[in-house]
Amino acid sequence: MNYKTQFVKIENLPPANSFLSCSESAYLQTLRSEKRKGDWLGGRFALKVLLARESGFLPLCSLPCPDSWTSKIEMSEAALSVLKQIEVVKLPSGAPQVFVGSVPDARSVSISHSNGWAVAAVSPAQSLLGIDLEKIENRSRVWASEFFVEEERGPATDEHLTKVWTQKEAVVKLLGRGLSLNTREIVLQKDEVQLKGRALEVWQSLQSPQIILNSTRFDNHFIFTVAYAVAPAAMKFARI
Ligand SMILES: CC(C)(COP(=O)(O)OP(=O)(O)OC[C@H]1O[C@@H](n2cnc3c(N)ncnc32)[C@H](O)[C@@H]1OP(=O)(O)O)[C@@H](O)C(=O)NCCC(=O)NCCS
């Protein structure tokens, strides 16, 4: 699996207007709730930092840039101006698409947020990526029976159900459709995914790339899943 991630604690972000482009700042004004604003900003900041670092843009490289940012983030004016050049646009499906200096970036990206954390991931152009971060918390049997098929429920512990849920969400993001897909048509067993119905049709339309999952614990109380696939050459920009 060839991807990089960046975690940030949303409370540590620099001021929004210091790293957003003009159109991103205008979009931020349309968001109503403070929580949604924080989540949206956290995802964008994490993704911009990650892309700037991966692209080797100079001013960032001279600064401390930990993979998981847990203290107040301070950046030079030069570094912040690099971040302003990287724009993260929302596609009609809700999926993020990056533009660098108005040019679409072919790399695959994904964003997730949960309980004060935001995380972004990037993988090379010829790949597909979906990520999900969720806090391990109480998951009822009723909830599980609504979204899971029988054989997925396994030990039915909160940790197991949270892990399977992150895997479903990571896969629906990789497929670019979000929860417009039926989660019961994305069946997870022992970290292997089996698709049915509409989910299967979407996957076949992407030329059936093999999906690999990696689920890990994060910050003690969270599960983080990456769904990754190598994409056939002709497919990538069909998602834009
Ligand atoms: C995408 C979805 C699975 C996210 O689940 P979640 O656990 O609530 O939220 P997460 O924090 O893990 O992920 C949210 C991120 O997923 C990404 N995302 C949204 N839709 C996506 C899609 N179709 N494909 C890939 N990624 C998507 C976005 O980057 C979003 O963050 P942002 O809006 O701040 O940029 C789910 O919310 C969903 O399907 N929503 C419906 C999207 C929708 O309504 N789209 C059509 C109209 S905009």
The ligand as an SDF file (V2000), in Angstrom:
LIG
                    3D

 48 50  0  0  0  0  0  0  0  0999 V2000
  -18.8970   10.3360    2.9660 C   0  0  0  0  0  0  0  0  0  0  0  0
  -19.4420    9.7320    4.2210 C   0  0  0  0  0  0  0  0  0  0  0  0
  -19.3250    8.2280    4.1190 C   0  0  0  0  0  0  0  0  0  0  0  0
  -18.6050   10.3100    5.3660 C   0  0  0  0  0  0  0  0  0  0  0  0
  -18.8450    9.6990    6.5820 O   0  0  0  0  0  0  0  0  0  0  0  0
  -18.6130   10.3650    8.0240 P   0  0  0  0  0  0  0  0  0  0  0  0
  -18.0940    9.3030    8.9180 O   0  0  0  0  0  0  0  0  0  0  0  0
  -19.8590   11.0550    8.4060 O   0  0  0  0  0  0  0  0  0  0  0  0
  -17.5630   11.5040    7.8600 O   0  0  0  0  0  0  0  0  0  0  0  0
  -15.9790   11.4880    7.7520 P   0  0  0  0  0  0  0  0  0  0  0  0
  -15.5020   12.5780    8.6160 O   0  0  0  0  0  0  0  0  0  0  0  0
  -15.3660   10.1460    7.9580 O   0  0  0  0  0  0  0  0  0  0  0  0
  -15.7520   11.8580    6.2150 O   0  0  0  0  0  0  0  0  0  0  0  0
  -16.1900   13.0680    5.6970 C   0  0  0  0  0  0  0  0  0  0  0  0
  -15.3830   13.3240    4.4470 C   0  0  0  0  0  0  0  0  0  0  0  0
  -15.6550   12.3220    3.4810 O   0  0  0  0  0  0  0  0  0  0  0  0
  -15.3900   12.8900    2.2110 C   0  0  0  0  0  0  0  0  0  0  0  0
  -16.4550   12.4820    1.3130 N   0  0  0  0  0  0  0  0  0  0  0  0
  -17.7430   12.9140    1.2770 C   0  0  0  0  0  0  0  0  0  0  0  0
  -18.4180   12.3090    0.2860 N   0  0  0  0  0  0  0  0  0  0  0  0
  -17.5240   11.4670   -0.3210 C   0  0  0  0  0  0  0  0  0  0  0  0
  -17.6350   10.5980   -1.4320 C   0  0  0  0  0  0  0  0  0  0  0  0
  -18.7710   10.4600   -2.1260 N   0  0  0  0  0  0  0  0  0  0  0  0
  -16.5320    9.9010   -1.7970 N   0  0  0  0  0  0  0  0  0  0  0  0
  -15.3590   10.0280   -1.1320 C   0  0  0  0  0  0  0  0  0  0  0  0
  -15.2050   10.8670   -0.0640 N   0  0  0  0  0  0  0  0  0  0  0  0
  -16.2950   11.5730    0.3240 C   0  0  0  0  0  0  0  0  0  0  0  0
  -15.3300   14.4040    2.3640 C   0  0  0  0  0  0  0  0  0  0  0  0
  -13.9810   14.8180    2.2010 O   0  0  0  0  0  0  0  0  0  0  0  0
  -15.8000   14.6160    3.7880 C   0  0  0  0  0  0  0  0  0  0  0  0
  -15.1470   15.6590    4.4730 O   0  0  0  0  0  0  0  0  0  0  0  0
  -15.3540   17.2030    4.0710 P   0  0  0  0  0  0  0  0  0  0  0  0
  -16.7980   17.3580    3.6840 O   0  0  0  0  0  0  0  0  0  0  0  0
  -14.9680   17.9450    5.2910 O   0  0  0  0  0  0  0  0  0  0  0  0
  -14.4230   17.4220    2.9140 O   0  0  0  0  0  0  0  0  0  0  0  0
  -20.9360   10.0670    4.4620 C   0  0  0  0  0  0  0  0  0  0  0  0
  -21.0610   11.2410    5.2340 O   0  0  0  0  0  0  0  0  0  0  0  0
  -21.7310   10.3020    3.2160 C   0  0  0  0  0  0  0  0  0  0  0  0
  -21.8470    9.4770    2.3400 O   0  0  0  0  0  0  0  0  0  0  0  0
  -22.3130   11.4400    3.1080 N   0  0  0  0  0  0  0  0  0  0  0  0
  -23.1480   11.7380    1.9470 C   0  0  0  0  0  0  0  0  0  0  0  0
  -22.4340   12.6520    1.0290 C   0  0  0  0  0  0  0  0  0  0  0  0
  -23.4640   13.3440    0.2300 C   0  0  0  0  0  0  0  0  0  0  0  0
  -24.5330   13.6040    0.7040 O   0  0  0  0  0  0  0  0  0  0  0  0
  -23.1000   13.6270   -1.0360 N   0  0  0  0  0  0  0  0  0  0  0  0
  -24.0010   14.1990   -1.9790 C   0  0  0  0  0  0  0  0  0  0  0  0
  -24.3150   15.6410   -1.7750 C   0  0  0  0  0  0  0  0  0  0  0  0
  -22.9630   16.6490   -1.3020 S   0  0  0  0  0  0  0  0  0  0  0  0
  1  2  1  0
  2  3  1  0
  2  4  1  0
  2 36  1  0
  4  5  1  0
  5  6  1  0
  6  7  2  0
  6  8  1  0
  6  9  1  0
  9 10  1  0
 10 11  2  0
 10 12  1  0
 10 13  1  0
 13 14  1  0
 14 15  1  0
 15 16  1  0
 15 30  1  0
 16 17  1  0
 17 18  1  0
 17 28  1  0
 18 19  1  0
 18 27  1  0
 19 20  2  0
 20 21  1  0
 21 22  1  0
 21 27  2  0
 22 23  1  0
 22 24  2  0
 24 25  1  0
 25 26  2  0
 26 27  1  0
 28 29  1  0
 28 30  1  0
 30 31  1  0
 31 32  1  0
 32 33  2  0
 32 34  1  0
 32 35  1  0
 36 37  1  0
 36 38  1  0
 38 39  2  0
 38 40  1  0
 40 41  1  0
 41 42  1  0
 42 43  1  0
 43 44  2  0
 43 45  1  0
 45 46  1  0
 46 47  1  0
 47 48  1  0
M  END
$$$$
